[in-house]
Amino acid sequence: MKNIIVCIKVVPKSEAVFFDPVTKRLDRTKAENQINDADKNALETALRIREKYGGKVIVLSMGPPFFEQFLKIAIAMGADDAVLISDRLYGGSDTFPTALILSTAIKKIGDYDLILTGEESSDAGLGQLPAQIAEFLDLPQILFVSSMEINENNVMARRTIKGGYEIVETEIPAVLSIELGINQPRFPDFRRKRWADKEFQLKIWSNEDLRLDENDVGLKGSYTSVRRLVEIMPASRKKIFIEGTSEEKVEKMMEIIRGKLS
Protein backbone atom coordinates (compact mmCIF):
# COMPACT_ATOMS: atom_id res chain seq x y z
CA MET A 1 0.00 0.00 0.00
CA LYS A 2 1.28 3.46 -0.96
CA ASN A 3 0.00 6.77 0.35
CA ILE A 4 -3.50 6.94 1.82
CA ILE A 5 -4.63 10.56 1.54
CA VAL A 6 -7.45 11.64 3.84
CA CYS A 7 -9.24 14.91 3.06
CA ILE A 8 -10.52 16.48 6.26
CA LYS A 9 -12.56 19.60 6.82
CA VAL A 10 -12.65 21.78 9.90
CA VAL A 11 -16.25 22.76 10.57
CA PRO A 12 -17.99 24.94 13.15
CA LYS A 13 -20.27 23.35 15.69
CA SER A 14 -23.67 23.65 14.08
CA GLU A 15 -25.45 25.15 17.09
CA ALA A 16 -23.07 28.15 17.05
CA VAL A 17 -23.36 29.07 13.35
CA PHE A 18 -25.48 31.89 11.98
CA PHE A 19 -26.14 33.26 8.52
CA ASP A 20 -24.91 36.76 7.72
CA PRO A 21 -27.80 38.49 5.86
CA VAL A 22 -25.38 40.92 4.22
CA THR A 23 -22.76 38.52 2.83
CA LYS A 24 -25.25 35.62 2.59
CA ARG A 25 -22.57 33.33 3.98
CA LEU A 26 -22.12 31.41 7.22
CA ASP A 27 -20.86 33.52 10.10
CA ARG A 28 -18.34 31.31 11.87
CA THR A 29 -16.57 34.03 13.83
CA LYS A 30 -18.03 33.08 17.21
CA ALA A 31 -18.32 29.35 16.61
CA GLU A 32 -16.15 26.68 18.15
CA ASN A 33 -14.54 24.51 15.49
CA GLN A 34 -13.83 20.80 15.20
CA ILE A 35 -12.82 18.17 12.64
CA ASN A 36 -15.87 17.07 10.67
CA ASP A 37 -17.21 13.88 12.28
CA ALA A 38 -17.41 11.83 9.08
CA ASP A 39 -13.84 12.86 8.26
CA LYS A 40 -12.73 11.44 11.61
CA ASN A 41 -14.32 8.15 10.52
CA ALA A 42 -12.36 8.41 7.25
CA LEU A 43 -9.13 9.02 9.16
CA GLU A 44 -9.78 6.07 11.46
CA THR A 45 -10.45 3.90 8.40
CA ALA A 46 -7.15 5.00 6.87
CA LEU A 47 -5.24 4.23 10.07
CA ARG A 48 -6.74 0.73 10.21
CA ILE A 49 -5.86 0.14 6.55
CA ARG A 50 -2.27 1.17 7.29
CA GLU A 51 -2.13 -1.21 10.26
CA LYS A 52 -3.28 -4.08 8.06
CA TYR A 53 -1.71 -3.33 4.68
CA GLY A 54 1.04 -0.79 5.38
CA GLY A 55 1.44 2.55 3.65
CA LYS A 56 1.51 6.14 4.85
CA VAL A 57 -1.47 8.21 6.00
CA ILE A 58 -1.42 11.86 4.90
CA VAL A 59 -4.15 14.29 5.92
CA LEU A 60 -5.04 17.14 3.60
CA SER A 61 -7.17 20.17 4.36
CA MET A 62 -7.95 23.62 2.99
CA GLY A 63 -8.61 26.68 5.12
CA PRO A 64 -7.14 29.56 7.11
CA PRO A 65 -3.89 29.22 9.12
CA PHE A 66 -5.66 28.44 12.42
CA PHE A 67 -6.67 25.05 10.92
CA GLU A 68 -3.10 23.97 11.69
CA GLN A 69 -4.06 23.00 15.25
CA PHE A 70 -6.69 20.57 13.96
CA LEU A 71 -4.31 18.91 11.52
CA LYS A 72 -1.95 18.39 14.44
CA ILE A 73 -4.79 16.61 16.23
CA ALA A 74 -4.96 14.28 13.22
CA ILE A 75 -1.22 13.73 13.56
CA ALA A 76 -1.71 12.95 17.25
CA MET A 77 -4.35 10.39 16.27
CA GLY A 78 -1.75 8.61 14.16
CA ALA A 79 -1.48 10.26 10.73
CA ASP A 80 2.06 10.31 9.32
CA ASP A 81 2.00 13.69 7.59
CA ALA A 82 -0.28 16.67 7.00
CA VAL A 83 -0.71 19.36 4.37
CA LEU A 84 -2.73 22.56 4.83
CA ILE A 85 -3.73 24.53 1.74
CA SER A 86 -4.17 28.15 2.75
CA ASP A 87 -4.52 31.16 0.48
CA ARG A 88 -6.88 34.15 0.57
CA LEU A 89 -7.36 33.61 -3.14
CA TYR A 90 -9.32 30.45 -2.30
CA GLY A 91 -11.81 32.18 -0.01
CA GLY A 92 -15.46 31.69 -0.95
CA SER A 93 -14.82 28.55 -3.04
CA ASP A 94 -17.82 26.28 -3.47
CA THR A 95 -17.35 22.54 -3.93
CA PHE A 96 -16.19 22.80 -7.55
CA PRO A 97 -13.06 24.94 -7.06
CA THR A 98 -12.48 23.24 -3.70
CA ALA A 99 -12.33 19.87 -5.46
CA LEU A 100 -10.01 21.37 -8.08
CA ILE A 101 -7.70 22.73 -5.38
CA LEU A 102 -7.65 19.50 -3.39
CA SER A 103 -7.14 17.29 -6.44
CA THR A 104 -4.25 19.51 -7.57
CA ALA A 105 -2.67 19.11 -4.12
CA ILE A 106 -3.25 15.36 -4.27
CA LYS A 107 -1.39 15.22 -7.58
CA LYS A 108 1.45 17.18 -5.98
CA ILE A 109 1.61 14.70 -3.07
CA GLY A 110 1.49 11.80 -5.52
CA ASP A 111 2.20 8.08 -5.09
CA TYR A 112 -1.26 7.32 -3.66
CA ASP A 113 -3.43 4.23 -3.66
CA LEU A 114 -6.49 5.52 -1.80
CA ILE A 115 -8.09 8.90 -1.27
CA LEU A 116 -10.60 8.92 1.57
CA THR A 117 -13.12 11.56 2.60
CA GLY A 118 -16.12 11.71 4.88
CA GLU A 119 -19.48 11.19 3.19
CA GLU A 120 -20.34 14.89 3.65
CA SER A 121 -19.59 17.85 5.89
CA SER A 122 -21.83 18.82 8.78
CA ASP A 123 -21.90 22.51 7.82
CA ALA A 124 -22.95 22.20 4.16
CA GLY A 125 -24.15 18.60 3.94
CA LEU A 126 -23.85 18.46 0.15
CA GLY A 127 -21.76 15.30 -0.29
CA GLN A 128 -20.51 16.51 -3.68
CA LEU A 129 -16.79 16.82 -3.02
CA PRO A 130 -15.71 13.13 -3.14
CA ALA A 131 -17.23 12.59 -6.59
CA GLN A 132 -15.79 15.86 -7.89
CA ILE A 133 -12.30 14.97 -6.67
CA ALA A 134 -12.62 11.60 -8.42
CA GLU A 135 -13.61 13.32 -11.65
CA PHE A 136 -10.72 15.79 -11.53
CA LEU A 137 -8.29 12.91 -10.93
CA ASP A 138 -10.04 10.58 -13.41
CA LEU A 139 -10.31 7.87 -10.76
CA PRO A 140 -13.04 5.34 -9.91
CA GLN A 141 -15.17 6.23 -6.90
CA ILE A 142 -17.20 4.39 -4.27
CA LEU A 143 -19.41 6.57 -2.09
CA PHE A 144 -21.06 5.99 1.31
CA VAL A 145 -18.70 3.15 2.20
CA SER A 146 -19.50 1.25 5.39
CA SER A 147 -16.74 -1.39 5.14
CA MET A 148 -14.03 -2.50 2.73
CA GLU A 149 -11.43 -5.13 1.95
CA ILE A 150 -8.30 -4.67 -0.14
CA ASN A 151 -7.02 -7.52 -2.33
CA GLU A 152 -3.83 -6.82 -4.27
CA ASN A 153 -4.80 -4.03 -6.68
CA ASN A 154 -8.54 -4.04 -5.95
CA VAL A 155 -10.77 -2.66 -3.24
CA MET A 156 -14.13 -4.27 -2.48
CA ALA A 157 -16.48 -2.04 -0.51
CA ARG A 158 -19.93 -2.30 0.96
CA ARG A 159 -21.84 0.92 0.37
CA THR A 160 -25.15 2.04 1.81
CA ILE A 161 -28.02 2.71 -0.57
CA LYS A 162 -31.68 3.48 0.02
CA GLY A 163 -33.32 0.38 1.40
CA GLY A 164 -30.16 -1.68 1.80
CA TYR A 165 -26.59 -1.96 0.57
CA GLU A 166 -24.56 -3.08 -2.41
CA ILE A 167 -21.06 -4.54 -2.89
CA VAL A 168 -18.84 -2.64 -5.31
CA GLU A 169 -15.36 -3.61 -6.49
CA THR A 170 -12.87 -1.44 -8.34
CA GLU A 171 -9.19 -1.12 -9.05
CA ILE A 172 -6.97 1.17 -7.02
CA PRO A 173 -6.11 4.00 -6.91
CA ALA A 174 -9.65 5.07 -6.09
CA VAL A 175 -11.64 7.68 -4.18
CA LEU A 176 -13.88 6.47 -1.35
CA SER A 177 -16.23 8.48 0.85
CA ILE A 178 -16.69 6.97 4.29
CA GLU A 179 -20.08 6.76 5.95
CA LEU A 180 -20.60 8.68 9.17
CA GLY A 181 -20.39 6.56 12.31
CA ILE A 182 -18.98 3.34 10.83
CA ASN A 183 -16.22 3.18 13.44
CA GLN A 184 -15.04 4.76 16.68
CA PRO A 185 -12.23 7.21 15.94
CA ARG A 186 -9.32 6.79 18.32
CA PHE A 187 -8.36 9.46 20.83
CA PRO A 188 -5.25 11.54 20.14
CA ASP A 189 -2.16 10.20 21.87
CA PHE A 190 -1.00 12.75 24.46
CA ARG A 191 2.70 12.23 23.90
CA ARG A 192 2.29 12.33 20.13
CA LYS A 193 0.17 15.49 20.46
CA ARG A 194 2.95 17.15 22.45
CA TRP A 195 5.44 16.14 19.77
CA ALA A 196 3.13 17.44 17.04
CA ASP A 197 2.77 20.81 18.78
CA LYS A 198 6.50 21.27 19.37
CA GLU A 199 8.37 19.47 16.60
CA PHE A 200 6.13 18.35 13.73
CA GLN A 201 6.62 20.42 10.58
CA LEU A 202 3.28 20.95 8.90
CA LYS A 203 3.39 21.63 5.18
CA ILE A 204 1.46 24.78 4.21
CA TRP A 205 0.84 25.29 0.50
CA SER A 206 -0.50 28.42 -1.15
CA ASN A 207 -1.40 29.12 -4.76
CA GLU A 208 2.28 29.73 -5.42
CA ASP A 209 2.70 25.99 -4.86
CA LEU A 210 -0.39 24.84 -6.78
CA ARG A 211 -0.25 27.48 -9.57
CA LEU A 212 -3.96 27.57 -10.33
CA ASP A 213 -5.59 30.28 -12.42
CA GLU A 214 -7.24 32.80 -10.06
CA ASN A 215 -10.34 32.73 -12.26
CA ASP A 216 -10.79 29.03 -11.47
CA VAL A 217 -10.78 29.34 -7.67
CA GLY A 218 -12.56 31.30 -4.96
CA LEU A 219 -15.75 33.14 -5.78
CA LYS A 220 -14.66 33.61 -9.40
CA GLY A 221 -14.43 29.87 -9.95
CA SER A 222 -17.61 28.97 -8.05
CA TYR A 223 -20.81 27.94 -9.78
CA THR A 224 -23.18 28.44 -6.88
CA SER A 225 -24.15 31.52 -4.91
CA VAL A 226 -26.72 32.33 -2.26
CA ARG A 227 -29.28 34.83 -3.54
CA ARG A 228 -31.72 34.88 -0.65
CA LEU A 229 -32.02 33.60 2.89
CA VAL A 230 -35.37 32.58 4.35
CA GLU A 231 -35.70 31.77 8.02
CA ILE A 232 -38.10 28.87 8.53
CA MET A 233 -39.68 28.95 11.95
CA PRO A 234 -40.62 25.62 13.52
CA ALA A 235 -44.33 24.93 13.74
CA SER A 236 -45.84 25.73 17.13
CA ARG A 237 -48.50 23.60 18.77
CA LYS A 238 -51.82 24.97 19.89
CA LYS A 239 -51.90 25.51 23.65
CA ILE A 240 -55.01 25.47 25.82
CA PHE A 241 -54.78 26.34 29.51
CA ILE A 242 -57.51 24.78 31.65
CA GLU A 243 -58.46 26.40 34.93
CA GLY A 244 -60.40 25.05 37.87
CA THR A 245 -60.22 22.19 40.33
CA SER A 246 -58.74 18.82 39.42
CA GLU A 247 -62.21 17.41 38.76
CA GLU A 248 -63.16 20.41 36.59
CA LYS A 249 -59.90 20.15 34.59
CA VAL A 250 -60.52 16.45 33.91
CA GLU A 251 -64.11 17.14 32.82
CA LYS A 252 -63.02 19.93 30.45
CA MET A 253 -60.28 17.72 29.00
CA MET A 254 -62.85 14.96 28.38
CA GLU A 255 -65.12 17.43 26.62
CA ILE A 256 -62.27 18.47 24.34
CA ILE A 257 -61.39 14.85 23.55
CA ARG A 258 -65.04 13.91 22.88
CA GLY A 259 -65.33 16.90 20.57
CA LYS A 260 -62.29 15.81 18.58
CA LEU A 261 -63.55 12.24 18.30
CA SER A 262 -67.13 13.09 17.34
C-alpha positions as CSV (number, residue, x, y, z in Angstrom):
1,M,0.0,0.0,0.0
2,K,1.3,3.5,-1.0
3,N,0.0,6.8,0.4
4,I,-3.5,6.9,1.8
5,I,-4.6,10.6,1.5
6,V,-7.4,11.6,3.8
7,C,-9.2,14.9,3.1
8,I,-10.5,16.5,6.3
9,K,-12.6,19.6,6.8
10,V,-12.6,21.8,9.9
11,V,-16.2,22.8,10.6
12,P,-18.0,24.9,13.2
13,K,-20.3,23.4,15.7
14,S,-23.7,23.6,14.1
15,E,-25.4,25.2,17.1
16,A,-23.1,28.2,17.0
17,V,-23.4,29.1,13.4
18,F,-25.5,31.9,12.0
19,F,-26.1,33.3,8.5
20,D,-24.9,36.8,7.7
21,P,-27.8,38.5,5.9
22,V,-25.4,40.9,4.2
23,T,-22.8,38.5,2.8
24,K,-25.2,35.6,2.6
25,R,-22.6,33.3,4.0
26,L,-22.1,31.4,7.2
27,D,-20.9,33.5,10.1
28,R,-18.3,31.3,11.9
29,T,-16.6,34.0,13.8
30,K,-18.0,33.1,17.2
31,A,-18.3,29.4,16.6
32,E,-16.1,26.7,18.2
33,N,-14.5,24.5,15.5
34,Q,-13.8,20.8,15.2
35,I,-12.8,18.2,12.6
36,N,-15.9,17.1,10.7
37,D,-17.2,13.9,12.3
38,A,-17.4,11.8,9.1
39,D,-13.8,12.9,8.3
40,K,-12.7,11.4,11.6
41,N,-14.3,8.2,10.5
42,A,-12.4,8.4,7.2
43,L,-9.1,9.0,9.2
44,E,-9.8,6.1,11.5
45,T,-10.5,3.9,8.4
46,A,-7.1,5.0,6.9
47,L,-5.2,4.2,10.1
48,R,-6.7,0.7,10.2
49,I,-5.9,0.1,6.5
50,R,-2.3,1.2,7.3
51,E,-2.1,-1.2,10.3
52,K,-3.3,-4.1,8.1
53,Y,-1.7,-3.3,4.7
54,G,1.0,-0.8,5.4
55,G,1.4,2.6,3.7
56,K,1.5,6.1,4.9
57,V,-1.5,8.2,6.0
58,I,-1.4,11.9,4.9
59,V,-4.2,14.3,5.9
60,L,-5.0,17.1,3.6
61,S,-7.2,20.2,4.4
62,M,-7.9,23.6,3.0
63,G,-8.6,26.7,5.1
64,P,-7.1,29.6,7.1
65,P,-3.9,29.2,9.1
66,F,-5.7,28.4,12.4
67,F,-6.7,25.0,10.9
68,E,-3.1,24.0,11.7
69,Q,-4.1,23.0,15.2
70,F,-6.7,20.6,14.0
71,L,-4.3,18.9,11.5
72,K,-1.9,18.4,14.4
73,I,-4.8,16.6,16.2
74,A,-5.0,14.3,13.2
75,I,-1.2,13.7,13.6
76,A,-1.7,12.9,17.3
77,M,-4.4,10.4,16.3
78,G,-1.8,8.6,14.2
79,A,-1.5,10.3,10.7
80,D,2.1,10.3,9.3
81,D,2.0,13.7,7.6
82,A,-0.3,16.7,7.0
83,V,-0.7,19.4,4.4
84,L,-2.7,22.6,4.8
85,I,-3.7,24.5,1.7
86,S,-4.2,28.1,2.7
87,D,-4.5,31.2,0.5
88,R,-6.9,34.1,0.6
89,L,-7.4,33.6,-3.1
90,Y,-9.3,30.5,-2.3
91,G,-11.8,32.2,0.0
92,G,-15.5,31.7,-1.0
93,S,-14.8,28.6,-3.0
94,D,-17.8,26.3,-3.5
95,T,-17.4,22.5,-3.9
96,F,-16.2,22.8,-7.6
97,P,-13.1,24.9,-7.1
98,T,-12.5,23.2,-3.7
99,A,-12.3,19.9,-5.5
100,L,-10.0,21.4,-8.1
101,I,-7.7,22.7,-5.4
102,L,-7.7,19.5,-3.4
103,S,-7.1,17.3,-6.4
104,T,-4.3,19.5,-7.6
105,A,-2.7,19.1,-4.1
106,I,-3.2,15.4,-4.3
107,K,-1.4,15.2,-7.6
108,K,1.4,17.2,-6.0
109,I,1.6,14.7,-3.1
110,G,1.5,11.8,-5.5
111,D,2.2,8.1,-5.1
112,Y,-1.3,7.3,-3.7
113,D,-3.4,4.2,-3.7
114,L,-6.5,5.5,-1.8
115,I,-8.1,8.9,-1.3
116,L,-10.6,8.9,1.6
117,T,-13.1,11.6,2.6
118,G,-16.1,11.7,4.9
119,E,-19.5,11.2,3.2
120,E,-20.3,14.9,3.6
121,S,-19.6,17.9,5.9
122,S,-21.8,18.8,8.8
123,D,-21.9,22.5,7.8
124,A,-22.9,22.2,4.2
125,G,-24.2,18.6,3.9
126,L,-23.8,18.5,0.2
127,G,-21.8,15.3,-0.3
128,Q,-20.5,16.5,-3.7
129,L,-16.8,16.8,-3.0
130,P,-15.7,13.1,-3.1
131,A,-17.2,12.6,-6.6
132,Q,-15.8,15.9,-7.9
133,I,-12.3,15.0,-6.7
134,A,-12.6,11.6,-8.4
135,E,-13.6,13.3,-11.7
136,F,-10.7,15.8,-11.5
137,L,-8.3,12.9,-10.9
138,D,-10.0,10.6,-13.4
139,L,-10.3,7.9,-10.8
140,P,-13.0,5.3,-9.9
141,Q,-15.2,6.2,-6.9
142,I,-17.2,4.4,-4.3
143,L,-19.4,6.6,-2.1
144,F,-21.1,6.0,1.3
145,V,-18.7,3.1,2.2
146,S,-19.5,1.2,5.4
147,S,-16.7,-1.4,5.1
148,M,-14.0,-2.5,2.7
149,E,-11.4,-5.1,2.0
150,I,-8.3,-4.7,-0.1
151,N,-7.0,-7.5,-2.3
152,E,-3.8,-6.8,-4.3
153,N,-4.8,-4.0,-6.7
154,N,-8.5,-4.0,-6.0
155,V,-10.8,-2.7,-3.2
156,M,-14.1,-4.3,-2.5
157,A,-16.5,-2.0,-0.5
158,R,-19.9,-2.3,1.0
159,R,-21.8,0.9,0.4
160,T,-25.2,2.0,1.8
161,I,-28.0,2.7,-0.6
162,K,-31.7,3.5,0.0
163,G,-33.3,0.4,1.4
164,G,-30.2,-1.7,1.8
165,Y,-26.6,-2.0,0.6
166,E,-24.6,-3.1,-2.4
167,I,-21.1,-4.5,-2.9
168,V,-18.8,-2.6,-5.3
169,E,-15.4,-3.6,-6.5
170,T,-12.9,-1.4,-8.3
171,E,-9.2,-1.1,-9.1
172,I,-7.0,1.2,-7.0
173,P,-6.1,4.0,-6.9
174,A,-9.6,5.1,-6.1
175,V,-11.6,7.7,-4.2
176,L,-13.9,6.5,-1.3
177,S,-16.2,8.5,0.9
178,I,-16.7,7.0,4.3
179,E,-20.1,6.8,6.0
180,L,-20.6,8.7,9.2
181,G,-20.4,6.6,12.3
182,I,-19.0,3.3,10.8
183,N,-16.2,3.2,13.4
184,Q,-15.0,4.8,16.7
185,P,-12.2,7.2,15.9
186,R,-9.3,6.8,18.3
187,F,-8.4,9.5,20.8
188,P,-5.3,11.5,20.1
189,D,-2.2,10.2,21.9
190,F,-1.0,12.7,24.5
191,R,2.7,12.2,23.9
192,R,2.3,12.3,20.1
193,K,0.2,15.5,20.5
194,R,2.9,17.2,22.5
195,W,5.4,16.1,19.8
196,A,3.1,17.4,17.0
197,D,2.8,20.8,18.8
198,K,6.5,21.3,19.4
199,E,8.4,19.5,16.6
200,F,6.1,18.4,13.7
201,Q,6.6,20.4,10.6
202,L,3.3,20.9,8.9
203,K,3.4,21.6,5.2
204,I,1.5,24.8,4.2
205,W,0.8,25.3,0.5
206,S,-0.5,28.4,-1.2
207,N,-1.4,29.1,-4.8
208,E,2.3,29.7,-5.4
209,D,2.7,26.0,-4.9
210,L,-0.4,24.8,-6.8
211,R,-0.3,27.5,-9.6
212,L,-4.0,27.6,-10.3
213,D,-5.6,30.3,-12.4
214,E,-7.2,32.8,-10.1
215,N,-10.3,32.7,-12.3
216,D,-10.8,29.0,-11.5
217,V,-10.8,29.3,-7.7
218,G,-12.6,31.3,-5.0
219,L,-15.8,33.1,-5.8
220,K,-14.7,33.6,-9.4
221,G,-14.4,29.9,-10.0
222,S,-17.6,29.0,-8.1
223,Y,-20.8,27.9,-9.8
224,T,-23.2,28.4,-6.9
225,S,-24.2,31.5,-4.9
226,V,-26.7,32.3,-2.3
227,R,-29.3,34.8,-3.5
228,R,-31.7,34.9,-0.7
229,L,-32.0,33.6,2.9
230,V,-35.4,32.6,4.3
231,E,-35.7,31.8,8.0
232,I,-38.1,28.9,8.5
233,M,-39.7,29.0,12.0
234,P,-40.6,25.6,13.5
235,A,-44.3,24.9,13.7
236,S,-45.8,25.7,17.1
237,R,-48.5,23.6,18.8
238,K,-51.8,25.0,19.9
239,K,-51.9,25.5,23.6
240,I,-55.0,25.5,25.8
241,F,-54.8,26.3,29.5
242,I,-57.5,24.8,31.6
243,E,-58.5,26.4,34.9
244,G,-60.4,25.0,37.9
245,T,-60.2,22.2,40.3
246,S,-58.7,18.8,39.4
247,E,-62.2,17.4,38.8
248,E,-63.2,20.4,36.6
249,K,-59.9,20.1,34.6
250,V,-60.5,16.5,33.9
251,E,-64.1,17.1,32.8
252,K,-63.0,19.9,30.5
253,M,-60.3,17.7,29.0
254,M,-62.8,15.0,28.4
255,E,-65.1,17.4,26.6
256,I,-62.3,18.5,24.3
257,I,-61.4,14.8,23.6
258,R,-65.0,13.9,22.9
259,G,-65.3,16.9,20.6
260,K,-62.3,15.8,18.6
261,L,-63.6,12.2,18.3
262,S,-67.1,13.1,17.3
